[in-house]
Amino acid sequence: MVSTKQYIVCSFLISVLVGMIPLQSEGQNTYKAQEELRIRTYDGELEYIFAGISDLAVGTDGNIFVYDSPAGDPVVRMFDSEGSFIKYIGREGRGPGEYDNIEGIGTFPDGRLAIWDIGNQRINVYEPNGDFIESFLASSGLHSSYKTFEVDHEGNFYLKAMFFDRENPQNNTNSPKAWYKISPSGELVDTLHVPQEEGDFPQSFVIFTDAGAGYPFNTRMLENFSSSGYVITAVNNRYEIVLHKEEGPVLIQREYTPLEVTSEEEEQWEGFKKGFGSAGHSIESSIPDEKPPFKDLLTDSQGRIWVWRYTKSQPVDGDRIQVWEPPVFDVFNPDGSFYGNVTLPMDAVFLEAKDDKVWAVFTDEDRVEYVVRYKLVAE
């Protein structure tokens, strides 16, 4: 495991944007992920074979809901806390409790499950045992491989929307975004706009691998949504993350020591860039000499922010990639205070976390997908 202590700095502060008032510095809590459950089988029952895991939610008593897409068809399966299959939740279709194209799933504090079915433009709600309850018509018009759905701690739903300029399509490279807030009874009650950063960012590209999505170390505008009910934004050329809370914005800041892009990394990403160019795409961005502080912002069902840091790459066995950064996170509580540093195994893609548990999709050397639950152990 790569030591996080080599790459993080000692000073840490959280400030309110208006006054920039520093809070007391906190300790450097470091956790490693210890596997305690794996769901998958090579042969046997189809209920345990995955072919395209997209989302995961955890209910009461540790029940696990997995959204998978075998052969491109949406399937939601329910497992108990020990990984035993319980039942399928709904099925593909347009009837009550059925779904056509799932964009996200989430659970309420009482264990009920919500499914955002963008194909039928509705939200389905199920009992903790998986039985269908009701549906709400809802539309955001956004299909995306990124997070577009959230359930907060009070049972409100949030759908991500983008606003396109149809008369001037050239202006849609950085279209305004917002999150529609829908009450537990299905009424639109608010629109939370994502603040836009001034300035243009270079056109980039993304590589999807078993270890997650990767970008060529470029400056990017990042945003996500917390289950505590607020928008999170950052520009990753500096370690500053803004929590856009109703009572006022909070700024998370950390110092960091930039890491150089190695010759192996530069060669690999120049190869990716050349491949995109050969396919007819115009890529303006260049590979920088140093890595940004982080590559992405993720969240969990408790409202914690998982900052996926750039770290020193490791050699990997793969057809597309030869070096890659292990999944190392700085984790912050919903109020912005520091929780700790967490390192997951290579090829584990974060899906969900609650207390000291992390759920991820893990892909082995044979490209077989597993659902894995890890326990965070202090080092």
C-alpha positions in Angstrom: 0.0 0.0 0.0 1.2 3.5 -0.8 1.8 5.6 2.3 -0.4 8.6 2.4 2.0 10.4 4.7 4.4 10.9 1.8 2.0 13.1 -0.1 -0.1 15.0 2.3 1.0 18.0 4.2 0.8 18.8 7.8 -1.3 21.9 7.9 -5.1 21.8 7.6 -7.7 24.4 8.0 -11.4 25.0 7.4 -12.7 28.5 6.8 -15.9 30.3 6.2 -15.6 32.0 2.9 -16.5 35.4 4.1 -14.2 35.7 7.0 -11.7 32.9 6.2 -11.6 32.1 9.9 -9.3 29.1 10.5 -10.5 26.3 12.8 -8.2 24.3 15.0 -6.0 21.9 13.0 -6.9 18.2 13.4 -5.0 15.0 13.6 -3.9 12.9 10.7 -6.1 9.8 10.9 -5.1 7.1 8.4 -7.1 4.1 7.5 -6.6 1.1 5.3 -9.4 -1.0 3.8 -9.6 -4.6 5.0 -11.9 -6.8 2.9 -14.6 -8.5 4.9 -17.2 -9.5 2.2 -17.1 -10.4 -1.5 -20.2 -11.1 -3.6 -19.7 -13.0 -6.9 -19.4 -16.4 -8.3 -17.7 -17.7 -11.5 -20.3 -20.4 -12.1 -23.7 -21.3 -10.7 -26.6 -19.0 -9.9 -27.0 -16.0 -12.2 -28.0 -13.8 -9.2 -24.4 -13.7 -8.2 -22.9 -12.9 -11.6 -22.3 -9.2 -12.4 -21.7 -7.6 -15.8 -21.8 -3.9 -15.4 -22.3 -2.6 -11.9 -23.3 1.1 -12.0 -24.6 2.0 -8.5 -25.1 0.5 -5.0 -27.1 1.5 -1.9 -27.1 0.1 1.6 -30.4 -0.3 3.6 -31.2 -1.1 7.1 -29.5 -4.2 8.7 -26.8 -3.8 6.1 -28.9 -5.0 3.1 -27.2 -4.3 -0.2 -29.0 -3.1 -3.3 -26.9 -3.5 -6.5 -27.8 -1.9 -9.8 -26.3 -3.9 -12.6 -26.7 -4.0 -16.4 -26.1 -7.5 -17.8 -26.5 -7.4 -21.6 -27.5 -3.8 -21.3 -30.7 -4.5 -19.4 -31.3 -2.8 -16.0 -31.4 -5.1 -13.0 -31.6 -4.3 -9.3 -30.7 -7.1 -6.9 -31.1 -7.2 -3.1 -28.5 -9.1 -0.9 -28.4 -9.4 2.9 -25.5 -8.2 5.0 -23.7 -11.5 4.6 -23.9 -11.4 0.8 -26.8 -13.9 0.2 -29.2 -13.1 -2.6 -32.7 -12.2 -1.4 -34.7 -11.0 -4.4 -34.9 -8.9 -7.6 -36.3 -5.4 -7.0 -38.9 -4.8 -9.7 -38.0 -5.6 -13.3 -37.5 -3.9 -16.7 -40.8 -2.4 -18.1 -43.2 0.4 -17.8 -45.7 -0.9 -15.2 -45.9 -0.2 -11.5 -42.6 -0.7 -9.8 -40.8 -1.4 -13.1 -38.1 0.6 -14.7 -36.7 1.4 -18.2 -33.4 3.2 -17.7 -32.0 3.7 -14.2 -29.8 6.7 -13.5 -29.3 6.1 -9.8 -30.5 4.4 -6.6 -30.5 5.5 -3.0 -31.9 4.6 0.4 -33.8 6.6 3.1 -32.8 6.5 6.8 -35.7 4.1 7.4 -34.4 1.6 4.8 -36.8 2.3 1.9 -35.2 2.2 -1.5 -35.6 4.9 -4.2 -34.8 4.3 -7.9 -34.5 7.2 -10.4 -35.9 5.8 -13.7 -35.1 8.3 -16.3 -36.5 6.1 -19.0 -40.0 6.4 -17.5 -39.3 9.9 -16.1 -40.2 8.8 -12.5 -38.9 7.9 -9.1 -39.9 4.5 -7.8 -40.1 3.9 -4.0 -39.9 0.5 -2.4 -40.2 -0.9 1.1 -37.0 -2.0 2.9 -37.9 -5.6 2.0 -38.0 -4.6 -1.7 -41.8 -4.4 -2.2 -43.0 -1.6 -4.4 -44.8 1.3 -2.7 -45.4 4.2 -5.2 -44.0 6.3 -8.0 -43.6 10.0 -8.6 -43.4 11.6 -12.0 -40.1 13.5 -12.3 -38.0 14.8 -15.2 -34.6 16.3 -15.5 -33.8 15.4 -19.1 -30.3 14.5 -18.2 -28.7 11.1 -19.1 -25.2 10.8 -17.7 -22.6 8.3 -16.6 -22.0 10.6 -13.6 -24.0 11.1 -10.5 -27.5 12.6 -11.2 -29.6 11.4 -8.2 -29.5 11.8 -4.5 -31.7 11.1 -1.5 -31.1 13.3 1.6 -31.5 12.5 5.3 -35.1 14.0 5.3 -36.4 11.9 2.4 -36.1 14.6 -0.3 -35.0 13.6 -3.8 -32.5 15.6 -5.9 -32.3 15.3 -9.7 -29.4 16.9 -11.7 -30.3 19.1 -14.7 -28.4 20.9 -17.4 -29.6 24.0 -19.2 -28.6 24.0 -22.9 -28.5 27.0 -25.3 -30.3 25.5 -28.3 -29.9 28.6 -30.4 -26.1 28.8 -29.8 -24.9 25.2 -29.4 -21.3 26.4 -29.3 -22.0 27.8 -25.8 -22.9 24.3 -24.4 -19.3 23.2 -23.5 -19.9 24.4 -20.0 -23.7 24.5 -19.7 -25.2 25.7 -16.4 -26.2 23.0 -14.0 -28.7 22.7 -11.1 -30.2 20.1 -8.8 -34.0 19.9 -8.6 -35.2 19.3 -5.0 -38.3 17.1 -4.8 -40.2 16.6 -1.6 -41.0 13.1 -0.2 -44.5 13.5 -1.7 -43.1 14.2 -5.2 -43.5 18.0 -5.4 -40.7 20.3 -6.8 -39.8 22.6 -3.9 -36.5 24.2 -4.9 -33.8 24.5 -7.6 -30.2 24.5 -6.3 -27.9 26.0 -9.0 -24.3 24.9 -9.3 -22.1 28.0 -9.2 -20.1 28.4 -12.3 -16.4 29.1 -12.2 -15.1 32.1 -14.3 -12.6 31.2 -17.0 -12.3 28.6 -19.7 -10.8 25.2 -19.1 -8.8 23.4 -21.8 -10.7 20.7 -23.7 -9.8 17.3 -22.2 -10.7 13.7 -22.5 -11.4 10.8 -20.2 -10.2 7.2 -20.1 -12.5 4.6 -18.5 -10.7 1.7 -16.9 -11.4 -1.0 -14.4 -9.8 1.3 -11.8 -12.2 4.1 -12.6 -12.2 7.2 -14.9 -8.9 9.0 -15.5 -8.0 12.4 -16.9 -4.6 13.7 -18.2 -3.8 15.8 -15.1 -5.7 18.8 -16.4 -7.4 21.6 -14.5 -11.0 20.7 -14.2 -14.2 22.2 -12.7 -15.5 19.5 -10.3 -18.9 19.3 -8.6 -21.1 16.9 -6.7 -24.0 16.8 -4.3 -24.1 15.8 -0.7 -26.9 13.8 0.9 -26.9 16.6 3.6 -28.6 18.7 0.9 -26.0 21.0 -0.6 -23.8 21.4 -3.8 -20.1 20.9 -3.6 -17.7 22.5 -6.1 -13.9 22.8 -6.7 -11.4 23.7 -9.3 -8.6 21.1 -8.9 -5.6 23.4 -9.7 -5.7 24.2 -5.9 -6.8 22.4 -2.8 -10.0 24.4 -2.2 -13.4 22.8 -2.0 -16.6 24.8 -1.4 -19.6 23.4 0.4 -22.5 25.6 -0.7 -24.7 25.3 2.4 -28.0 27.0 3.0 -26.6 29.0 5.9 -23.6 30.1 3.9 -20.6 28.6 2.0 -17.8 26.8 3.8 -14.3 26.5 2.3 -12.1 23.4 2.9 -8.4 24.2 2.3 -5.3 22.1 2.6 -1.7 22.7 1.6 -0.2 20.0 -0.6 3.1 19.2 -2.2 2.7 18.9 -6.0 3.8 15.6 -7.6 5.7 15.5 -10.8 4.2 13.7 -13.8 6.7 10.9 -14.5 8.0 10.0 -17.9 6.0 6.7 -17.8 2.8 8.7 -17.1 3.5 11.3 -19.7 4.2 8.6 -22.4 1.0 6.7 -21.4 -1.2 9.8 -21.6 0.4 11.1 -24.8 -0.5 7.7 -26.3 -4.1 8.1 -25.2 -4.2 11.6 -26.6 -2.8 10.4 -30.0 -5.5 7.7 -30.0 -8.2 10.3 -29.6 -6.7 12.4 -32.3 -6.6 9.5 -34.7 -10.3 9.0 -34.1 -11.0 12.5 -35.3 -11.2 14.4 -31.9 -9.5 17.7 -31.5 -7.7 17.7 -28.1 -6.2 21.1 -27.2 -4.9 20.3 -23.7 -1.3 19.3 -23.1 0.1 16.9 -20.4 1.3 19.2 -17.5 4.6 18.7 -15.6 2.8 18.4 -12.2 -0.3 16.7 -11.1 -3.3 18.6 -9.6 -4.0 17.9 -5.9 -7.0 15.7 -6.6 -8.9 14.1 -9.5 -12.5 13.8 -8.3 -15.1 14.6 -5.6 -17.3 11.7 -4.3 -19.9 11.6 -1.5 -21.5 8.9 0.6 -24.9 8.4 2.2 -23.9 10.1 5.4 -22.9 13.3 3.6 -19.2 12.8 3.8 -17.0 14.2 1.0 -14.4 11.8 -0.4 -11.6 13.7 -2.2 -9.8 11.3 -4.6 -6.2 12.5 -4.5 -3.6 12.2 -7.1 -0.7 10.2 -5.7 2.4 8.4 -7.0 1.5 5.9 -9.7 2.1 2.2 -9.5 2.8 -0.3 -12.3 -0.3 -2.3 -13.2 -1.0 -5.2 -15.5 -3.4 -4.2 -18.3 -3.9 -3.8 -22.0 -4.7 -0.1 -21.9 -2.8 1.2 -18.9 0.7 0.4 -17.5 0.8 2.8 -14.5 -2.1 4.1 -12.4 -2.7 5.9 -9.1 -4.1 3.8 -6.2 -7.5 5.1 -4.9 -6.4 7.3 -2.0 -8.9 9.7 -0.4 -9.0 12.6 2.0 -12.4 12.2 3.7 -14.3 15.1 5.3 -17.4 15.1 7.5 -20.6 17.0 6.3 -19.6 20.1 8.3 -16.2 20.2 6.6 -14.1 18.8 9.4 -11.5 16.2 8.6 -12.4 12.5 9.0 -9.2 10.9 7.8 -7.2 9.4 4.9 -8.4 6.2 3.3 -6.6 3.9 0.9 -8.5 1.3 -1.1 -7.0 -1.6 -3.0 -5.9 -1.0 -6.6 -8.8 -1.7 -9.0 -11.4 -1.0 -6.3 -13.9 1.7 -7.4 -15.7 3.5 -4.6 -19.5 3.2 -4.6 -20.7 3.8 -1.1 -19.6 4.3 2.5 -21.3 4.3 5.9 -19.6 4.6 9.3 -16.4 2.4 9.0 -17.6 0.4 6.0 -16.9 1.0 2.3 -18.6 -0.8 -0.6 -16.8 -0.9 -4.0 -16.8 -2.7 -7.3 -13.6 -4.7 -7.7 -12.4 -6.1 -11.0 -9.9 -8.9 -11.0 -7.2 -9.8 -13.5 -9.8 -11.8 -15.5 -12.0 -8.7 -15.7 -14.6 -10.3 -13.4 -16.6 -7.9 -11.3 -17.2 -8.3 -7.6 -19.1 -6.3 -5.0 -16.7 -6.0 -2.1 -17.3 -4.6 1.4 -14.3 -3.2 3.3 -13.8 -2.3 6.9 -11.7 0.8 7.6 -8.9 -0.1 10.0 -6.8 2.6 11.7 -3.1 2.4 10.9 
